[in-house]
Amino acid sequence: MLLLLLLLLLLLLLLLLLLLLLLLLLTTTILLLLLLLLLLRLLLLLLLLLTTTSTTTTSTTTLLLLTTTYYYYYYYY
């Protein structure tokens, strides 16, 4: 239960950072889309962490999500 609370706090901090970045980068639409994609992936990651119980599946999903975000970043940038 403590782990879930820590994850939620970390997600809230990341959301605040993303909102600050969105305010800074409002002029570029590509970076805005990238940040929205990253936000969606973070929410999906939180849902996966809440639903799955084994650590191996969560670690593989985190690796997959991180690689896809890096791929999108380098593809659009």
C-alpha positions in Angstrom: 0.0 0.0 0.0 2.9 2.3 0.7 4.4 1.6 -2.6 1.2 2.6 -4.4 1.1 5.9 -2.5 4.7 6.6 -3.5 3.9 5.8 -7.1 1.0 8.2 -7.0 3.1 10.9 -5.5 5.7 10.4 -8.1 3.1 10.5 -10.9 1.8 13.8 -9.5 5.2 15.3 -9.5 5.8 14.2 -13.1 2.5 15.7 -14.1 3.5 19.0 -12.5 6.7 18.9 -14.4 5.0 18.1 -17.6 2.6 21.0 -17.1 5.5 23.4 -16.6 7.1 22.1 -19.7 3.9 22.5 -21.6 3.7 26.1 -20.5 7.2 26.7 -21.6 6.9 25.0 -25.0 3.5 26.1 -26.1 4.8 27.5 -29.4 6.0 24.1 -30.8 3.3 21.7 -31.5 5.5 18.7 -32.0 6.9 18.9 -28.6 3.5 19.4 -27.2 2.3 16.2 -28.9 5.3 14.4 -27.5 4.6 15.5 -24.0 1.0 14.4 -24.4 2.2 11.0 -25.6 4.5 10.7 -22.6 1.7 11.6 -20.3 -0.5 8.9 -21.8 2.2 6.4 -21.3 2.7 7.4 -17.7 -1.0 6.9 -17.1 -0.9 3.5 -18.8 2.1 2.6 -16.8 0.3 3.5 -13.6 -2.7 1.4 -14.6 -0.5 -1.5 -15.4 1.3 -1.2 -12.1 -2.0 -1.2 -10.3 -3.5 -4.1 -12.1 -0.5 -6.5 -12.3 1.0 -8.1 -9.3 4.2 -9.8 -10.6 7.3 -7.7 -10.8 8.5 -9.3 -14.1 5.6 -8.1 -16.1 5.8 -4.6 -14.7 9.5 -4.3 -15.4 9.0 -5.5 -19.0 6.1 -3.1 -19.5 8.2 -0.2 -18.1 11.0 -1.1 -20.5 8.6 -1.3 -23.4 7.1 2.0 -22.6 10.4 3.7 -22.2 11.7 2.4 -25.5 8.6 3.6 -27.3 8.8 7.0 -25.8 12.4 7.3 -26.8 11.5 6.1 -30.3 8.8 8.7 -30.6 11.1 11.4 -29.3 13.9 10.7 -31.8 11.4 10.1 -34.6 9.7 13.4 -34.3 12.7 15.4 -33.2 
